[in-house]
Amino acid sequence: MRLKDKVAIVTGGSSGIGEQISLRFGQEGAKVAVVNRTAEAGEKVAKEIIAAGGTAKAFPCDVSDKGEVQAMVQGVVDAFGTVDILIGNAGFMVLKPLEELSEEDWDRTLDVNVKGNFLLAQAVAPIMKKKHYGKIVLTGSIAGSQGHGEGAAYCASKGGVILLMKALTSELAKEGINVNCFSPGATATPLNAEYRADPEILALFARNTPTGRDYIPPQDLAGAALFLASDDAHAVHGQNLVVDDGFSAVKPVG
Ligand SMILES: NC(=O)c1ccc[n+]([C@@H]2O[C@H](COP(=O)([O-])OP(=O)(O)OC[C@H]3O[C@@H](n4cnc5c(N)ncnc54)[C@H](OP(=O)(O)O)[C@@H]3O)[C@@H](O)[C@H]2O)c1
């Protein structure tokens, strides 16, 4: 077991990529705090981990709210004794042409994707610093390094996540805390269900991805998070591990 007895907070742990990370971390021996806003969804994943012999508890929390984040982290410490791992994965995406993107869309995207991870890191860093041990892993996106149409808010937010990760590295590496991120390519989750219903989009992604797959199953993202959260990544700091089936490595064929 690669995370035996480690206490891991997984935000967005109730769905998609975060759900697979929660389940995998449970199998690897972590005590998993499943964090998202909807209590029932988080509890369902926590129950699944427990049914498989693991340890987990749901902690409903809006990661964009400082008070809720601080109370959630305190709740995790009260329940499990400490925090060893933070997976800052909760995310929100709105894709609209520039003129249709509202100020509210922009604020919500930046609040959840960037401010949320800042608040989470701020809340767990003192706990990790005290024991000179911690792993902070943020979920970026290939959209954080490449612009794409209708993605002004989302791309800006994910570029922000990647640079937040690097800035945190420069402050926290000497404290024994590894800060890294992994960047998924198109992954089949509820976040993009409406796009996956469009056969043209599926064909476009399949054509432009060297593996020939259109969307990656979310299970295939959990291993990257596990590596970065484990002691195998002891000397890995400030890195963005791209997990996109090679999509961003090759020239688009159109
Ligand atoms: N799917 C992709 O193709 C893809 C590609 C690149 C990067 N990503 C990134 O991967 C991460 C996970 O995305 P996903 O595709 O797995 O999406 P998803 O299935 O829609 O899951 C999003 C998760 O975030 C939670 N969440 C949303 N807003 C929140 C908030 N304010 N506070 C706390 N939790 C919140 C949701 O639960 P509640 O709604 O109950 O709060 C849910 O658990 C995101 O950061 C996303 O940007 C996804």
The ligand as a Gaussian input file, in Angstrom:
#p B3LYP/6-31G(d) Opt

LIG

0 1
 N      -12.843000      16.266000     -17.420000
 C      -11.870000      16.821000     -18.138000
 O      -11.803000      16.675000     -19.380000
 C      -10.815000      17.646000     -17.457000
 C       -9.687000      18.019000     -18.209000
 C       -8.703000      18.781000     -17.593000
 C       -8.840000      19.145000     -16.270000
 N       -9.951000      18.784000     -15.574000
 C      -10.038000      19.211000     -14.183000
 O      -10.193000      18.071000     -13.360000
 C      -10.857000      18.458000     -12.160000
 C      -12.003000      17.500000     -11.900000
 O      -12.922000      17.630000     -12.963000
 P      -13.935000      16.491000     -13.408000
 O      -13.879000      16.454000     -14.879000
 O      -13.709000      15.273000     -12.616000
 O      -15.312000      17.211000     -13.027000
 P      -16.672000      16.749000     -12.333000
 O      -16.928000      15.304000     -12.565000
 O      -17.668000      17.765000     -12.758000
 O      -16.363000      16.934000     -10.782000
 C      -16.194000      18.204000     -10.202000
 C      -16.088000      18.007000      -8.710000
 O      -15.811000      19.267000      -8.086000
 C      -16.780000      19.495000      -7.064000
 N      -16.949000      20.938000      -6.929000
 C      -17.332000      21.825000      -7.877000
 N      -17.367000      23.068000      -7.372000
 C      -16.986000      22.969000      -6.072000
 C      -16.828000      23.890000      -5.013000
 N      -17.051000      25.206000      -5.178000
 N      -16.417000      23.428000      -3.801000
 C      -16.182000      22.103000      -3.605000
 N      -16.307000      21.181000      -4.565000
 C      -16.718000      21.609000      -5.784000
 C      -18.032000      18.747000      -7.539000
 O      -18.939000      18.415000      -6.499000
 P      -20.171000      19.381000      -6.048000
 O      -20.802000      19.875000      -7.306000
 O      -21.035000      18.512000      -5.199000
 O      -19.527000      20.475000      -5.259000
 C      -17.382000      17.487000      -8.084000
 O      -17.040000      16.609000      -7.019000
 C      -11.298000      19.909000     -12.368000
 O      -10.365000      20.755000     -11.738000
 C      -11.230000      20.077000     -13.870000
 O      -11.044000      21.408000     -14.252000
 C      -10.938000      18.024000     -16.126000

